[in-house]
């Protein structure tokens, strides 16, 4: 989806918990399902259960997964006596962690798009351009960090009180930020010219 390919572990965990809630619905006669029903929702079904604030960690975790599960649950009509719950995002009607994760991830991204600033939109477009560049992956990551001021420059270190003087150590002339270290410094320019000559690249 235009990123580095890492899962959002909080959202992925919610998808895993949603699977546990799905299993309780699909196997109501299992020991775990019968114990939870007896303790927490003896007079209702799981999808209608009321979650109390002083519940156990296990039950609160199940509630977190159930929030996601409810977004994709639908009723499939049988003969009137055997209607059953199905997962809307799979043709088979069976729950899958992958489709649940995509569902919650898209929901979060849509929410971020609705509330993000123009600067954030600019960051996404920058990564879109970088990700399409035919260079090694580590260079893409370096370029992304460079564009987002994520390098360990002396200026960034000063902002975290790790340095006192932000002057660039190599040239000793200007503050070391990303632009100076990579673009404007005379040493950086000399290095670029040397690389162009070595690889016969256009200026």
N, C-alpha and C positions, 0 to 999 in steps of 0.2 A: 504493500500500500504506500510505496514511496519512502519507507523508513529503512532501518538497518536490519530488519528481520527478527528483532527480539520480541518475545511475547511480553505483554503487560501482565505481570505475575498476579497482580491483584484481581484483574478481570478473568484471567485464566483460572484462578482459584475459585472464583464465583461459578464458572462453568463446571468445574469439578463438583462443587457442592450442589449445583443444580442436578447433576447426574444422580447424586445420592437421593435427592428429593424425588426424582423420577423413579428410582428403584423402589422407593417406599410406596409409590402409587401403583407400580406395576406388580409388586409382590406384597400385597397387604397381609398375607398370612405368614410372612417371614417373622422370625423371632424379634428382630430389631423393630419392624413395623408395628407389631402387636404391643411391644413394650412402650414405644413412643406414643402410640395411640392411647393406651391405658393411662399414661401419665399426663399428656398434654392436650389431646383432643378426643376425649372419650365419646362425645356426643356429636361429632361432626367429621367431615372428611378433611384430609390434610390441606387441600387447597382452600378450605374455608376456615382453617384453624386461626385462632386469635393468639398472637404472640405477646406474652407478658414481659414487662421490663425486667423482672427479676428472674428470668429463665436461665437455665444453665448455658455454658459456652457451646455445648453441642447443639442445643436447640436454637440458639441465636445464629449459629453457623448455618444450620438448616434453613432458617428463615431467610438468610442472605442468598442462599442458592435458590430458594423458592421464588424470590422476587424476580429472578431472571427466568426461571422456568415458566412462570405465569405469562410472560410476554409471548411465549410461543405455543402455549397449550390451546388446543381447539377440541371441540366435541365432534366425533364422527358418528353419524347416525346409522344404527343397525336396523333391527326389526322392531324397534320401539322399546324392547326390553333389554337389549344388549348394546346400548350406546356406550362409547368408550372414549377416553381421552387420548389424543394423539399429538405429536410434535409437528407443528405447522411447517417447519423449515426443512423437513426431509420428506421425500415422496413416499417413503415407506411408513411414515408416521412415527418412526422410532427416534428417540432422542439421541443426539450425537454431541459430543463435547465440541467438536470442530465448528458445527453450525451455531451452537450456543455462544461460543467465543466470538465468532464473527458478528453475531447479533448484538452482543453487548459492546463490542469494539466499535462497530458502526454507530451505535447510539451515542457513545462517548465522543467520537469524532464529530458527529453532527452537532452535538452540544457545544463542543469547542469552537466549531466553525461559526456557530451563532453568536458566541460571546467573545471571540478573539478580536484583537485589534488589527489594524492594517499592517502593523509591524510583523505580527505573527503570520499573516498571510504572505508577507514578503519572505519570511524565513522558509515557509513551505515551498514557495516558488524557487528559492535559491537551491534547496535540496533537490527539487525536481530537475533542475538544470545540472547539478553536480552528479546525480545518480545516473544520468544518461551519458556522461562523459566516458569515452573508452580508455580508462586508466585503471591501474590496480586499485583494489578496494581500500587499501590503507591510505592511498593518496586522496580518495574521496572523503574518507573520515577526517584526514588532516584539513582538507579544504573546508569541510563543514564546520570543524572547530574554529578554523581561521575566520570564517564568515560570521560566526556567532560569538566571537571574542572568548573562545574557550581554551586558548593556549596559555601556557604558564609564562606569560611575558612579565617583565619586572613591574609594569604598570598594574597588571592584575594582582601580582603578589603584594604590591603596596596597598591596594584596596582591601586586602585581607590582613594588613598589618604584619606581613612577613618580610617586607623590605622597607627601608627608609628613603633611599634615593632611587628614583625610577629611570635614571639616565642609562642609556644603552651601553653595556660594558665594552662592546666591540669597537664602536666608533667614538664613544664618549661625547657625542654632540647633542643628541635629542633624547626625548623620553622613549623608552622601548615599549611601543604598543604593536599590535599586529601589523598595521600598515607600514610602520617604519622598519620593523624587523624583516619583513618580506619584500617590500616594494621600494621604499624611498631611501633606505640606507645605502651609502656608496658601496659598502661591501656586498650587500645583497644584489645591487645592480651589476657589480663586477662578476659575481657568481653566475647570474643569469646570462651575461654576455659570453662567459666561458662555456656554459652549457650549450648555448646556441651554436657556437663555433665548433664544439666537439661533435654535436649531433646534426650540424648543418640545418638548423631550424630557421624559419623566417623570423624576422624581427617583429 
